Amino acid sequence: MKKLILPLLLSALCLHSYSQKKKDPSEKESLFRWGIKAGVNLNKIDGRSFKDEFKYNYSLGGFMQINITRKFGLQPELNFVQTSAEQSDDITVIYDDLFLEGEQKKAKLNYFKLAGLLNIDIGPSQRVKLQLGPQWGMLVSEAVDSVKTARDIFKKGELSVLGGLMLQLPLIHIGTRYEIGLTNINAIDDQDEWKSQTWNFFVGITL
């Protein structure tokens, strides 16, 4: 986690410096725009049942931008997101049985996530956007070591909030976000609370 702090601070500094430039006449002020993106996720599930470490996964998605004013806009988007986690040594006998027994089983989850973001332009430029908003995730499949589970271990829905920065150039955009889950996704019982955390780094095109 500490290794992520320095590059994120540097990214924020670079984006802030860029935002201080004068407005570029080529910047679009279209009411509607849309785009696609792909990214790398660093995710983990908090809880005694899982190892406290981030796993690498991926995400794919599309979005629409609705510019309300020059400074504020809305960005609804739909993403396909993969999440994974590994059992910890603290997992109970009951949970071990549900996870098909064995040593350090790995869970892989696939979600469709619908986000409603508020875009806030930083500085005089419209290139740098602060993004904040809620997100709803629908679990479409779950597997343990690539074998589908016999019963539901994770809840089918998850509410989360996210925030991040995006640098939007005339065609290409890049950005980073931090997402924290608000829902306990443990569908087995209330013995252990499972909540997700994700860092997302993405790149895409905007039309």
N, C-alpha and C positions, 0 to 999 in steps of 0.2 A: 504493500500500500504506500509506504514511504517513497518508493521509487517512482510512483506516479505523480507525486506532489510537484517536484521540480519542473518536469516537462509541462504540466498543466499551468503552473505559474508563468513560465516562459511564453506559452501560447497566449495566455490572457494578456500579458504585457505587449506582445506583438500585435494582437488584435486591437488593443487600446490605442497603441501608437498609430495604427493604420486608420482608426476611426477619427483621429484628429485632423486628418487631411481635409482639404476643401472638397466640397461636393463635386463629383465627377459629372460633367454634362451628359455623359453616355449612360448614366444610371437610369434604369427603367422605372417608371411610375405607374405601370399597368395595374389595374384593379385586381385582375386575376393572373396568377402564374401557377404552373405545376411542375413537378419534377420527380425524379427517381433517385434512390440512393442505396448504397451498400456499406456495411460497416463491420467492425470487429468489436465483440463484446468481451469485457472482463467481468464475469459474474460470480456471485457466491450466494449460498443460502445460509443465513444466520440461524443457529440452533445447535444444541448439544449433539444432535444426531449427525451433523455434517462437519467436515473439516473446515477450519477457518482459513480458507485460501481461495483466491480468485482463479476461475477457469476460463480458457479462451474459447469463444464460440463466434457465431456470425449472425448478421441480420440483413434483411432485404426489405425495401419498402417504397412506397410512393406517397406523395403529398400534394396538397393544393394550398396556395397562399392567397389570402383575401386581404388586400391592403385597405384598411378603413381610413387611415390618415397617413401623412407622410412618415409619422413616427411609430404608429401602432398598426398591427395587423393580426389576423388569425391564421393558423396553420393546422387544419385537420390532416391526419395522416394515418395510414394503415401499414403495419410492418409484420413480417414473419420473423420471429426471433427464436433462436435456439439457446437453451439454458442447460447447464450440467452441474452436478455436485457429487461429492464422494462421501460415503459414510465415515464417521469418526469412530474412534475406539470406545466412545461413550454410549453407543447405540444400545438400547435395551433388548432383552431377549425377544419381546413381542415384536419390536420393530425389525429385528434381525430375521425373524420368521417371515414377515411380510415382504421383506426385501429379498426373498428367495434364498436366504441363508448364505453361508460362505464368507469370505474375507473381503472387506473394503469394497462393497458393491458401488458402482457408479450409476447415478440416475441421470437420464437425458430427457428433457422436456421441450416440446415444441409449442409455441404460442402464436396466435394472431393477436396483435396489440393495436388498439385504436386510441390515438392521442389527440387531444384538443389543446393546441399550444397558443400562447400569446407571444407574438413577436414584438420586441421593443428595439428600435434602432438606437444604437449607441453613437453619440457624437454627431457631427454634421453629415457624415457619410451614411448612405443607406446600405452599405456593404456589411457592416457588423451588427449582428442581431443577438440580443439576449432572448432566450426562449424558456418559457415557464408554463407548466400546466399539468393537468391530471391525465392519467392513462388507464385504460381498462384492458386487461389481458384475458383471452379465452384459451384455455389449455386444449390443444387438439390431439396430442398424443403424449404418453409417458412410457418410459421403458427403463428397466434396470439391466445394465450390461447388455443393451440391445435386445433384451427379451421383454415383450409386453407384460405388464403386471397383471396378476390374477384379479386384483381389486383396485379401487381407486386409493392411491396413497397421497396424491396431491389434489387440492381443490381445483375445480374446473374454472373458477374465475379469480382474478386478482386485481385489486385497485392499487395504483401507485402514483407517485408524483415525480416529476423530473424537471431538471433545469440545466441549461448549458449555453454555449456560444456557437454561432455559425458565421463564417465568413462567406458571403455570397458575391461571387464575381459575375460578370456578364453571362457566363455559361456554366462554369464549374463552381461548386460550393464544397466546403469542408467544415467540420465541426466536431465538438465533443459534448457529451451530456453525462449527467449523473442521475441515476434513477433509484428510488428507494421504495420498496413495497410496504403498503399499509395493511395488507391482509395477511392473516396467519394462514398459510397454504397447507398446513398439516390437516389432511382429511381423515386421519386415523383416530385421533383422540386429542385431549388437551394436555397431555403429559409434557409435551415439548412444543414451543412456539417456533415456527419456521417463517422467516421473512427474507425476501430477496434484496440484493443490492447489485447494481450494474453500472459499470463505466462503459460508455459507447463512443467509439471513434468512427466517423463516417465520411464518405466522399460521394458526390453525385453530380447530376446535371439539373439545371433549372431552365425551363423554356417559357 
